[in-house]
């Protein structure tokens, strides 16, 4: 594996004037992984354009609602520590289990760089990366459908799976996506299906 270009961080900082937090690690086998959190979602397209110019490929897009870190010290009697506000993202949004984080995973000469942005629930927008990376099409449509996030200037914002008459983000509201894709919930779902089939026969 090759390391990321030495000038990647300063170039990203230039492309993202709103600010960014950059970090990278290389393991003993030479695999480099880097993270870049953008403070301003408006800088996403410029940062992605830079990566495209550097020969990066968009591998995939993922999203989550990160929870605040749990307090490991159960014996702590300090009420102020328990009532402390949640940590905040570089953008100033709280990391409270409601704010969305979207991660854009890029391959750059065999190394991985993930750009991330944070969006408030029910109010977040990001620009579509489909003009730069055609394979952003379906992942962006899936994000709009599951999470009801707004992807601005997407060329085909139709839903992929759910009928248009179904309310936005119904899966996230009724069955959180993290639960939906969890193997344990899949197992229990199949157990219910098998029980139902056995009851019918």
Order of alpha helices (4+ residues) and beta strands (2+ residues): alpha-beta-beta-alpha-beta-alpha-beta-beta-beta-alpha-beta-alpha-alpha-alpha
